[in-house]
Amino acid sequence: MEDITIRRSTDTDIEALTQLYEDVDVYGQTLQLPFPSLAAWKKRLSEAPPSVYHLVAEIDGEVVGSVVVEPSANVRRRHVGTIAIAVKGGRQGQGIGNRLLGSVINLADNWMNLLRLELTVFVDNEAAIALYKKHGFLFEGELVNYAYRNGRYVNAFQMGRIKPEAKNV
């Protein structure tokens, strides 16, 4: 197995992240559109609030995945973070998503004081659903006709994870 490095993204990753989201296996499972703009990714990364953590997975200097956790700005939901994750199509199934998700959960649980993590996943993304369940995410609902993808409407699951020691708070 190749050595996977997880680190915070930097400005030097903008082109690699744009390429990551050019991959149909990636944008097809997100709300991104094909043909991402380098300028849009530069703006997204440079204008992110300091509370948003964007991590990348790197193998031999190549960015092969990313994960972001964004704490809620709403004062009554400051204990909640939203997660989005992507792994390069040719690299899926190699443990990269597991490492990214584990890293962001550790960050959320132990450093950001987040009690609840939320995410949305398309109902046909079985590998991602299995990964999320492995890390303690539970189904909270199905969103019907959630998004338009490849010429048709698709459903998504809303999933959530409560920090284990905080479940009875």
Phi and psi in degrees as a GROMACS rama.xvg file:
@    title "Ramachandran Plot"
@    xaxis  label "Phi"
@    yaxis  label "Psi"
@TYPE xy
-74.738  153.639  GLU-2
-78.1621  122.085  ASP-3
-102.962  125.471  ILE-4
-104.886  129.63  THR-5
-107.79  129.176  ILE-6
-151.086  165.312  ARG-7
-71.5315  141.353  ARG-8
-69.5834  154.639  SER-9
-131.181  174.555  THR-10
-58.6215  -27.8381  ASP-11
-71.9771  -9.95589  THR-12
-91.3074  -2.91395  ASP-13
-57.0538  -47.2919  ILE-14
-65.709  -40.9381  GLU-15
-65.5101  -38.2802  ALA-16
-68.8832  -37.6302  LEU-17
-60.5872  -43.9965  THR-18
-64.6257  -39.6745  GLN-19
-57.0245  -45.3434  LEU-20
-83.4771  0.809926  TYR-21
-82.1125  -16.0035  GLU-22
-74.2768  122.173  ASP-23
-58.694  -32.3692  VAL-24
-68.2329  -18.2112  ASP-25
-94.5432  -61.0352  VAL-26
-64.7124  -24.4572  TYR-27
-67.1966  -18.3561  GLY-28
-108.934  11.0599  GLN-29
-126.538  -175.186  THR-30
-95.3057  11.5563  LEU-31
-74.3483  155.701  GLN-32
-99.4261  157.109  LEU-33
-59.79  161.017  PRO-34
60.3737  58.4496  PHE-35
-63.9327  151.391  PRO-36
-93.79  132.863  SER-37
-59.2936  -40.8801  LEU-38
-64.2303  -38.7524  ALA-39
-65.9243  -40.9564  ALA-40
-67.5788  -37.7626  TRP-41
-61.2121  -44.8125  LYS-42
-64.5414  -45.3929  LYS-43
-57.4732  -45.467  ARG-44
-74.6949  -39.2323  LEU-45
-75.01  -25.4396  SER-46
-101.658  4.8509  GLU-47
-67.69  136.602  ALA-48
-60.8735  154.786  PRO-49
-61.0208  -21.4771  PRO-50
-77.0677  -12.8775  SER-51
-88.147  125.259  VAL-52
-108.066  125.557  TYR-53
-119.205  114.673  HIS-54
-108.133  152.08  LEU-55
-124.527  152.753  VAL-56
-103.82  134.837  ALA-57
-131.187  135.783  GLU-58
-126.912  121.479  ILE-59
50.0969  41.6958  ASP-60
83.3308  -2.46037  GLY-61
-100.69  128.456  GLU-62
-75.3516  119.941  VAL-63
-117.784  -1.21573  VAL-64
-173.295  165.501  GLY-65
-150.959  155.943  SER-66
-145.271  144.3  VAL-67
-131.072  141.903  VAL-68
-124.207  126.943  VAL-69
-122.721  110.736  GLU-70
-65.418  147.213  PRO-71
-64.9864  139.905  SER-72
-82.7186  -17.5891  ALA-73
-70.0101  126.789  ASN-74
-57.7949  -32.0109  VAL-75
-83.075  -6.62818  ARG-76
-124.523  26.1627  ARG-77
-66.5602  -12.1257  ARG-78
-86.3067  2.35888  HIS-79
-113.334  138.077  VAL-80
-126.004  142.979  GLY-81
-102.519  135.623  THR-82
-114.27  141.513  ILE-83
-136.489  136.818  ALA-84
-137.315  147.997  ILE-85
-147.977  139.954  ALA-86
-129.756  134.208  VAL-87
-51.2589  136.534  LYS-88
-50.6454  -48.8552  GLY-89
-70.9516  -6.67461  GLY-90
-112.595  0.106914  ARG-91
-68.5735  147.18  GLN-92
82.9672  12.9823  GLY-93
-113.121  13.2915  GLN-94
90.6851  0.222203  GLY-95
-69.1358  -47.0126  ILE-96
-59.9543  -40.2249  GLY-97
-60.3031  -45.1456  ASN-98
-66.9873  -42.8476  ARG-99
-62.3449  -48.2481  LEU-100
-65.2265  -42.1728  LEU-101
-60.2455  -40.2878  GLY-102
-66.0877  -42.4756  SER-103
-74.3124  -31.6574  VAL-104
-66.9276  -42.5898  ILE-105
-59.1869  -44.2701  ASN-106
-60.8362  -47.2831  LEU-107
-65.2338  -45.8529  ALA-108
-71.3434  -42.3595  ASP-109
-105.693  -11.2162  ASN-110
-131.036  -28.0669  TRP-111
-102.042  -5.72939  MET-112
59.9196  38.285  ASN-113
-94.163  129.035  LEU-114
-93.3629  -25.8224  LEU-115
-131.388  133.509  ARG-116
-117.916  139.412  LEU-117
-126.718  151.918  GLU-118
-157.589  163.835  LEU-119
-124.303  137.335  THR-120
-140.158  138.07  VAL-121
-63.3978  142.225  PHE-122
-63.4294  -20.7206  VAL-123
-93.0575  3.86112  ASP-124
-92.5325  71.7565  ASN-125
-61.1182  -38.9806  GLU-126
-64.2175  -43.4346  ALA-127
-66.4034  -41.221  ALA-128
-60.3527  -44.1155  ILE-129
-61.6048  -40.903  ALA-130
-62.3797  -46.288  LEU-131
-63.4048  -42.3817  TYR-132
-62.4254  -39.5499  LYS-133
-57.8042  -32.3658  LYS-134
-96.7612  14.0291  HIS-135
93.1301  8.28204  GLY-136
-78.51  141.764  PHE-137
-119.549  152.787  LEU-138
-68.8885  135.774  PHE-139
-122.216  -9.62591  GLU-140
165.651  163.088  GLY-141
-113.223  130.813  GLU-142
-100.177  109.907  LEU-143
-80.0305  136.071  VAL-144
50.3561  44.6045  ASN-145
-61.4824  -44.0192  TYR-146
-148.632  158.098  ALA-147
-95.0451  122.745  TYR-148
-141.29  125.686  ARG-149
51.4239  44.1495  ASN-150
87.5331  6.08407  GLY-151
-152.671  163.079  ARG-152
-83.338  141.304  TYR-153
-129.925  150.918  VAL-154
-87.6657  161.013  ASN-155
-139.455  155.343  ALA-156
-98.9337  140.806  PHE-157
-93.9874  128.15  GLN-158
-126.09  150.516  MET-159
-142.706  155.392  GLY-160
-135.393  127.999  ARG-161
-100.435  132.179  ILE-162
-50.9094  125.04  LYS-163
-49.9636  -46.811  PRO-164
-75.8484  -3.14472  GLU-165
-105.936  3.63985  ALA-166
-62.7147  -26.2619  LYS-167
-105.667  18.5919  ASN-168
